[in-house]
Amino acid sequence: MKKNYFLFLLINLSFLAISSAQITLTQTNSNAIIADNTIACHANNVPADNQYFRAFDIAALGYTQFDVDQVSFGVQMATTIAPGFAIDITIYSNAGGAFPAGTLTEVSTVSVPIVGTDANTIKTVPINATVMAPAQLVVEINIPDEITPSHTTQFFVGSNSAGQSAPTYFSSVGCGIPVSTLASLGFSNVHVILNVTGFALSIDDYSVSNVSISPNPTSDIINIDLHPSNTLHSVEIYSLTGQLVFKGKNELTLNIGHLNSGVYMLQVKTDNGTASKKLIKS
């Protein structure tokens, strides 16, 4: 019995792993960093405030949700870095219009220390954030004014001219530039390397995961609620030892009054996949 129990759990976990592959959202055709191919508001290579943005339309990509776990960006120059110098990486949810229109809501920000060895590398930063469609996922690199007395920091983001599928956006209060595409500023060949990696929930994944049962616990009647995009094929109930104790087809209301009290696993099979729910029979 113990062997069957573990086998059942392994099978059940596979049903719950709807979307397990990491996905990288990128708009540049290459991650190669090209020397002298970037722009910034600066004085003698010391940066003033600079913000770089990329906006990802996760709904257009076929996702209902994107769970970010890291951001990567190119570093072209990191020289004579002042002690404590850091930049901020921020994930926003943008709703009400395509960026730069709409309303930005900050989801998560991390401060990233910069060191000289970051030059000519793709720097990867862990950050956790979830953005739900139809909002856009917007990522920002915010480079502050170099305010230390030495004013020595020379830091520029990395880019190339290998092509991009969507624009890079830039702003700087110091240089009087509102959020604008780099192309509109005359830098159409500057494509900033700024990628987002995480896990996505697709429309079909969402419909499968969006299954609920009620009441739970129940003594007899159980109702199954499915996302409208699902077509129900069958419902099966298993004991925790892996024994099939109930099987039905095209039934969203079940009578399980005949089952013994205890904990069961209910599996709902649809044309989009299979979802599993814990069921308590009182």
N, C-alpha and C positions, 0 to 999 in steps of 0.2 A: 504493500500500500504506500509506503513511504517513497518508493521509486516512482510510482505513478504520480504522486503528488508533485514531486519536483519536475517531472516531465510536463505536467499540465501547466505549471507556472511558467516554464520556459516558453511553451507555445503561447500562453496568454500574453506574456510580455512582448512577443513578436507582434501581436495584434495592436498593442498600444504604441509601438514604435512607428508612428505614422510617417514622420518626417525626420530622418536621422542624419542625413548627409549635409555637411556644411556647404553653404553657398556663398560665393563672393560677388557682391554687386560692384561692378566697375564700369566706367564710361570711357576709359582710355584704351586704345588699341595696344599699348605697350607700357611696361613698367620701367623701361630704360630711362635713366636720368641723363639729360643732355646738358652739358656745361653752357653757361651763359644763355639759358633759355627760360628765364623766369622774370617776373616783375614784382616789385614791392615798393611801398612808400618807405624811403630811408634817407639818411644823411651820411655820406661817406661810408656806405655799406652797413651802418648801424640802423636797425629797423625801428620805424615808428609803428603805430598800431596798424596791423594788417589782418584782414579776415578773408579766408578762402572758403568757398562753399561748393558742395555738389548736392543736387536734389534727385532722389530716386522715387519714381512713381511705382510703388509696390503693387498697386491694383493693376496697372497696365502690364506688369510683369507676371500677373496671374496669381498673386499672393494676397491673402487676407490679413496676414500678420507676418512681421519680420522681427526675430529676436537677435539683436546684435550681440556679439561677444568680443569683437575686436575691430579696430580700424587701422589701416596701414597707409602711410603717406611717404612721398619721396622727400629726401633732404639733399639739396644741392650744395649748400655751404653751411658749415658750423665751425667757425674759427674764432679764436680768442673769446670763448664763451665766458661771460661774467658768472661768478659763483651764484648759484641759486636761480639762474635764468631758466624759465619754463614756459611752455605754451599750453593752451587749453584745447582739448578736443571735446566737442559738444555734439550730441545727437538731439535733433528736434523732431517733433511731429508738426507738420504744416497742413492746416486745414483751411478751407474757404477760398481757395484759389491756387493756381500753379505758382510756385516760387519764382520770383521774389514777392509776388502777391500772396495773399493769405495771411494767416496768423500763426506765428511760430510759438510752440510750447516746448520749453526745455524738458527733455526726458532724463538725460544723464550727462555729466561733465567730469572729465578727469584732467588733472594737471600733469604734464609730461616734462620732466627735466630733460634738458638738452646738453649733450656733451660733444666734444670735438670729434670723437670717433663715429658720430652719427653721419658725418659728411659722406655723400655719395652712396647712401644706403637707403633701403626701404625700411622705415621704422614701424614696428607693429606695437600697438597699444591695446591692452585688454580694456574693454568697457562693456557694461551690460545695460541694454535698453531694449524696450519693446515698442514698436510702432504698429498701429492697426490701420488697415485700409478703411476708408478711401484717403486717409491722410497720406501725404508724402513723407518720406524719410529724408531729412536734411542733415548733412554732416558738415561741421565747421572746424577749420583750424584757425585759432585766434592767437596771433602773435602780438604780444604787448609792446609798448614803448620800452626801450632799454633804459631803465631809470637808475641803474647803479652809477655811482660817481665816476667810475672809469669809462663808461660808455664805449666799451670795446667789442661787445657781442656783434658778430656778423653771422646772421642766420637767414637762409633763403630756402623756400620749399623747392622740391624737385619737380621737373616737368619735362615734356618733350613735344615734338610736333608730328608725332606718328599718327594722329587722328583721334577723334573722340566721337562718341555717340550722342553726347549732350554737353551743354556748355559748362565751363568753369565760371563761377561767380566770384567777384572780388569787391571789397569795400575798405575804406580807410578814412576815418575822421580827420586824421592829420593832413592828408592830402586832399580833403574835401571831395571824396568819391563815395557816393551812395552805392548800394548794392547794384552791380552792373556785370554784364558778361565781359570777359576779357576781350572777346572779339569786338564788342562795341567800343572798347577803349583803345582799339587799334592793335591788339595783340592776339590776332586770330590763330597764330601758330604756337601759342603757349597753352599747353594742356596739362594742368596740374594733376599729379598722380595722387589720388585720394580714393581709397577703396574701403568698402564695408563688408565684413564677413560675419556670418551667423547662420541661423536656421529659419527656414521659411515654412509657413503653413499655407498650402495651396487651397484653392477654392474647393476642390474635391476632398482634401484632407480635412478642411474645416467642417464640411458637411458630415463627414463620417464621425469626427470627434464631437460634433454638436448633437449628441444623443443623450436624452435624459429619461429616467424612469421614476414613476411616482404611483402611490406612496411607497416610501422605502425607509423603514421597514413596513411590511404588509403581512396581513394574516391570510389573504386570499387573492384579491384582485390587484394586478399590476398594470399600469398604463405606460406605453412606450411613446415618446415624442421624438420625431425625426426632423432633421432639416428638410425643407420642401424639395431640395434637389435629389434626395435619396429615394430609391425604390426598394422597398423591403422584399427580401427573398425568403428569409427564414429567421426563426428565433430558437436558440438552444440554451438550456440551463444545465450547468454541470455542478456536481458536488465538489468540494475541495480535494477530493481524492481522484478527480478526473472522470467520474462516472456521469454519463449522460442521463439526466433524470426527466427531461422534458424537451420536446421538439415540436415546433409549430411552423406554419407557413402563412405569410401575409396576415398575421394577427398582431394588432397593436394593443389589444387588451387581452390579458391572460388571466386565467384562474389557476392559482397554484395552491389552492386550499388543501390539496391532497399531499403536499410535500411536508416532510418533517421540519420542525423549527430548526433554524441554523443559518449558516452563511453559504451562499452559492455564487457562482459566476454566471452571469447572463451574457450571451453573445448574440449580437444583432448583426446579421449579414445583409449587406445592401449591394447595389450595383457599383458603389464607389469604394467598397471595402468592408471590413469587419471592425466593430467596436465592442469593447468588453466593459461591463459594469458589475460592481459588487452588489449583490442582492441579499437582503436580510429577510428571512421568513420568520415572523413572530409566532 
